[in-house]
Amino acid sequence: MVAINCKAMVLAAGKGTRLRPLTEDMPKPLVSIAQVPILGFAWTNITESTGIKDVIVNCHHASHQFKVFEKKFPKLAMSYSYEQQLLGTGGGIAKARSWLRPSDHLLVQSGDVIADFDYLKLLKSHQESKSVATIFAVPSVPEETRITIENGLLKSLSDSPKGLHTFANGYILSPEFLAKMPTAESSVIETFRYFLNANPGSVRAIEHEGIWMNLNDKEAFYAAQEQILSSEKTKETLKYDKVKKHFQA
């Protein structure tokens, strides 16, 4: 399904502090929501919609749980990048470069986001525009950074009252972008800002108007779980039956 060389990564190394006690000894993306691990939604959407089978997950907090997870679901054939020190989104992605071929692009999603991203649309736009990166953005969310998009291009990631969107934590990075990422602890946002300054117009943005659940605290987690369990439309849109098929023990 994918015309460019592409692998995928689910970011899962964070401490999940605001979801404690659920994350006391469990990485947030492995916390069960609606009877399946959170990251099951990202993995299923990526693999089912794009055909990408090479998926890597970075691990730090309670990383021993990923070893248990790997034994429990060996057929998923995920790869794992273990971080002795937390490297942030930037350093975590940079560490995974050794797993990539020089020509590979990398599709990335945060492991604590549940969304029905149209990844084929993202890949098509990225390939046709030859952008260094292409992101999903959602309509601005209260208490989240308001980013600026104009004519399908990311203009600024700095919080602005003029910004009408929020960075949705689903994106694809080119080999050129990946090569610029520092290996030390950092945020991927730093590299986005580098390209926005050095090469304006090089980062494209697609507006996502479907389901987007950012499980950044307990309130958001339980609201998302209630929506998934109570809405047949939400289950269908999120491929919930396929998620359960892959991830329910």
C-alpha positions in Angstrom: 0.0 0.0 0.0 2.9 2.3 0.6 5.0 3.6 -2.4 7.9 5.0 -0.3 10.2 3.0 2.0 8.6 3.5 5.3 8.6 2.0 8.8 6.7 3.0 11.9 7.3 3.9 15.5 5.0 4.2 18.5 6.4 6.4 21.3 6.0 4.7 24.6 8.9 5.6 26.9 7.3 8.4 29.0 6.6 8.0 32.7 2.8 8.6 32.5 2.9 10.5 35.8 -0.6 12.1 35.4 -2.2 8.6 35.0 -0.9 7.2 38.3 -1.7 4.8 40.0 -2.4 3.0 36.7 1.1 3.7 35.5 2.9 3.0 38.8 4.5 -0.1 37.4 3.1 0.0 33.8 4.1 2.0 30.7 1.1 4.2 29.8 0.7 2.7 26.3 0.4 -0.8 27.9 -2.4 0.3 30.3 -5.6 -1.5 29.5 -8.4 0.6 28.1 -11.7 -1.1 27.1 -9.9 -4.4 27.7 -7.0 -3.8 25.3 -3.6 -1.9 25.7 -3.7 1.7 24.6 -1.0 1.2 22.0 -3.1 -1.5 20.3 -5.2 1.2 18.6 -2.2 2.9 17.0 -0.6 -0.4 16.0 -3.8 -1.7 14.4 -4.5 1.5 12.5 -1.0 1.8 11.2 -0.6 -1.9 10.1 -4.2 -2.4 8.8 -4.4 0.9 6.8 -0.9 1.1 5.4 0.4 -2.4 5.2 3.5 -1.4 7.2 4.6 -4.3 9.3 7.9 -3.0 10.7 6.9 -1.2 13.9 9.3 -0.3 16.7 8.3 0.8 20.2 10.7 2.8 22.5 10.7 1.8 26.2 12.0 3.3 29.4 9.5 3.5 32.3 8.6 0.0 33.6 10.3 -1.4 30.5 10.3 -4.9 31.9 6.6 -4.9 31.2 7.4 -4.8 27.4 9.3 -8.0 27.8 6.2 -9.6 29.3 4.1 -8.0 26.5 6.5 -9.3 23.8 6.2 -12.9 25.1 2.4 -12.6 25.4 2.0 -11.3 21.8 4.9 -12.8 19.8 2.9 -12.8 16.5 2.9 -9.0 16.5 6.7 -9.1 15.6 7.3 -5.6 17.0 10.8 -4.4 17.6 11.8 -2.6 20.9 14.2 0.2 21.6 15.1 0.2 25.3 16.3 3.5 26.7 18.4 3.3 29.9 17.9 7.1 30.3 14.8 8.8 29.1 15.6 10.4 25.7 12.5 12.4 25.0 10.6 12.2 21.7 13.6 13.5 19.8 16.4 11.4 21.3 14.1 8.4 21.3 13.4 8.7 17.5 17.1 9.3 16.8 18.1 6.2 18.7 15.8 4.2 16.5 17.7 5.3 13.3 20.0 2.3 13.6 16.9 0.2 12.9 16.2 2.1 9.7 17.6 1.9 6.2 19.1 5.1 4.8 16.1 5.6 2.5 13.4 4.9 5.1 10.9 7.4 6.1 9.4 7.0 9.6 5.7 7.2 10.5 5.4 8.1 14.2 2.5 8.2 16.7 2.5 8.9 20.4 1.5 5.8 22.3 -1.0 7.6 24.4 -3.1 9.0 21.5 -6.1 7.1 20.2 -7.2 8.4 16.8 -8.6 7.2 13.4 -5.8 9.0 11.5 -6.0 8.6 7.7 -2.4 7.4 7.3 -2.8 6.7 3.6 -3.7 10.3 3.1 -0.7 11.4 5.2 1.7 9.2 3.2 0.2 10.3 -0.2 0.6 14.0 0.7 4.1 13.5 2.1 5.2 11.6 -1.0 3.7 14.0 -3.5 4.9 17.1 -1.8 8.4 15.8 -1.0 8.2 17.6 2.3 10.8 16.9 5.0 7.9 16.1 7.3 4.1 15.9 7.3 2.0 16.2 10.4 -1.6 15.7 11.5 -3.2 18.7 13.3 -6.6 18.9 15.0 -8.8 21.9 15.8 -7.3 23.7 18.8 -7.7 22.0 22.1 -8.0 23.9 25.4 -4.7 24.0 27.4 -2.8 22.6 24.4 -0.3 24.6 22.3 -2.1 26.5 19.5 0.0 26.0 16.3 -0.3 28.0 13.1 -1.2 26.4 9.7 -1.6 28.2 6.4 -2.5 26.7 3.0 -1.5 23.2 4.1 1.8 24.3 5.5 3.0 24.3 9.1 4.0 27.9 9.9 4.7 27.9 13.6 4.7 25.5 16.6 4.8 28.4 19.0 1.7 29.0 21.1 -0.3 31.8 19.4 -3.8 33.3 19.9 -3.9 33.2 16.1 -3.3 29.5 16.0 -6.4 27.5 15.3 -4.9 24.0 15.6 -3.1 21.6 17.9 -0.2 19.3 17.0 -1.9 15.8 16.9 1.1 13.6 17.6 0.9 11.7 14.4 3.4 12.4 11.7 5.9 11.2 9.1 9.6 12.1 8.9 11.8 12.0 5.9 15.4 10.7 5.9 16.6 14.3 5.7 14.6 15.2 8.9 15.8 12.1 10.7 19.4 12.9 9.9 19.1 16.3 11.7 17.8 14.9 15.0 20.2 15.0 18.0 20.9 11.7 19.8 20.8 13.4 23.3 17.6 13.9 25.3 15.5 16.3 23.3 12.0 16.9 21.8 11.2 16.2 18.2 9.6 19.7 18.2 13.2 21.2 18.2 13.9 19.6 14.9 10.6 20.7 13.5 11.5 24.3 14.5 14.9 23.9 12.9 13.3 23.2 9.5 10.6 25.9 10.0 13.4 28.4 10.3 15.9 27.0 7.9 13.5 25.9 5.2 10.1 27.6 5.5 7.4 25.6 3.7 9.1 22.3 4.1 6.7 20.9 6.6 3.2 20.1 5.5 0.1 19.8 7.7 -3.1 17.8 7.3 -6.2 18.7 9.3 -7.6 15.6 11.1 -11.3 16.0 11.8 -12.1 12.5 13.1 -11.6 10.9 16.5 -8.7 12.2 18.5 -8.2 11.2 22.2 -5.1 12.4 24.0 -4.9 10.4 27.2 -2.8 12.9 29.1 -4.6 12.5 32.4 -7.1 10.2 34.3 -10.1 12.3 33.3 -9.2 12.0 29.6 -8.5 8.3 30.0 -11.8 7.4 31.6 -13.8 9.7 29.2 -12.1 7.9 26.3 -12.9 4.4 27.7 -16.5 5.4 28.2 -16.8 6.6 24.6 -15.2 3.4 23.2 -17.4 1.1 25.3 -20.7 3.0 24.8 -20.5 4.0 21.1 -20.8 1.4 18.4 -19.8 4.1 15.9 -16.6 4.8 17.8 -15.8 1.1 18.0 -16.2 0.7 14.2 -14.2 3.8 13.4 -11.3 2.8 15.6 -11.4 -0.8 14.3 -12.0 -2.0 17.9 -12.9 -5.6 16.9 -9.5 -5.9 15.1 -7.7 -4.3 18.0 -9.3 -7.0 20.3 -8.4 -9.7 17.9 -4.8 -8.8 18.0 -4.4 -7.7 21.6 -7.0 -9.4 23.8 -5.4 -12.3 25.7 
